[in-house]
């Protein structure tokens, strides 16, 4: 494994039962970079995050994180590795029955022996980083969607992780909140010296903040490159995705016989 990469995925296959999800995936995630994984719904993006985090094991291939083979780690080793990772789940996934403060403090209390006085200071610093120190006493139900996502981000960086993973961080956000979250992802990655992997459908916001993009379709990588390379790509799938075209490699019409054939056939049946 190259010392320049925090994560390497090599010739990876994964299937649920006998249904292939990922097929021959290979990726390199350099240290300190923000990398996006994009593609249509159901192409295996979130499954890839679960394989990196060790929640799933591949059918074939290798997943290396900081030189460690994730599928071959024992429970204690995997637990220790996960402490060095942060995860922002789709829609935030805050604990609804505890306050903003306690949501961010949760990992510190579970995974460290830090005194409560130090936890308090660290939580307030994390919330300050996302602009919500003044909201630390609120309950999740009192937050807007954008505020909840920022609290979830503060929780994801609570233990200063080396790797931060985001599952659809922009989903359901208004334009202002979307821009705020995008800039926070970039700034916090750089401030922490972390590495970021972001699964997202939001191409325009991602192109502003990421260093590199992998495009997936049908469980395979179909394109990769920097934002400038992706914008200029002639690949039909990438072009359709970037410019939000209704028809292309991902067709507008569900498979069916030609409309004229179906209408004429029905008319003939009615006359008969």
Buried (B, 14 or more C-beta within 10 A) or exposed (E): BEEEBBBBBBEBBBBEEEEBBBBEBEBBBBBBBBBBBBBBEEBBBBBBBBBBBBEBEBBEBBBBBBEBEBBEBEEEBBEEBBBBBBBBBBBBBBEEEEBBBBBBBBBBEEBBEBEEEEBBEBBBEBBEBBEBBEBBEBBBEEBEBBBBBBBBBBBBBBBEBBBBBBBBBBBBBEEEBBBBBBEBBBEBBEEBEBBBBBBBBBBEBBBEBBBBBBBBBBBBBBBBBEBEEBBEBEBBBBBBBBEEEEEBBEEEEEEEEEEEEEEEEEEEEEEE
